[in-house]
């Protein structure tokens, strides 16, 4: 149900997580004298040529979005909904881990005499903010559950 506050929190989290895929902006750029390595959700490009496939990054963010969409539909089963959101949070954290893993790989690819200049995109903060909104949704679901249980005790 969209009118519930936890659904609003989850929709905001979905939009935040979908931004790296929709905007097609590099998550980070490693600048070397020969050119620039740019990490996108699906690949790493060096001067426009693909050098690495980063399907793990794309899969983790896609799985997280799909879990949150399914969690919104599970509004009648609050316990299962909370578990889906928790698994989505783990997927979001694995997204961040995978991004920094590929950053390390790109650094090793960019072997140069000088230290490469690394610039991070603001899109890397989107999964962190999405985790915050998922935690707010879990808290709201727990409040709903407590309200339903208190109403059951009155009957």
C-alpha positions, 0 to 999 in steps of 0.5 A: 500500500503506497499510503503507508510511510514505510512504502514511501521510504522504500520508494525513495530508496528504490529511486536512490538505488536506480540513479546509478543505472539510469543516469549513466554517470561514472561512479569513480574516475581514476585519472592517469597520464595516458587517460582515464579509467571510469567505473560504470555499473556494468563495466570499466572504461579506459578512454571509451574502451571496455577493460573490465566487466563489472557485472557484480556491481550491476547485479547487486544493485539490481537485486537490491532494487528488485527486493525492495519492489517486492517488499513493497508488495508484501505489505500484508506479511510484515515479518517477511517484508522486514526480512526482504529489506534486510537482505536488500541492505546486505545487497546494497552494502555488497554493492559498495564493497564491489565498487571499492574492490574494482577501484583497487583493481583499476588502481593496479591496472593504472600502473604509472610512475605517478600516483593516479588521481581518483575522483568519486561521484556523488552517486556513491552516496546514494546506496548509503542514503538508501540504507538509511531509508531502509532502516526507517522503513523497518522501524515503521514496519515494527511500529505497525506490527506493535499497533496491530498486536496491541489492537489484537490484545484489546479484542 
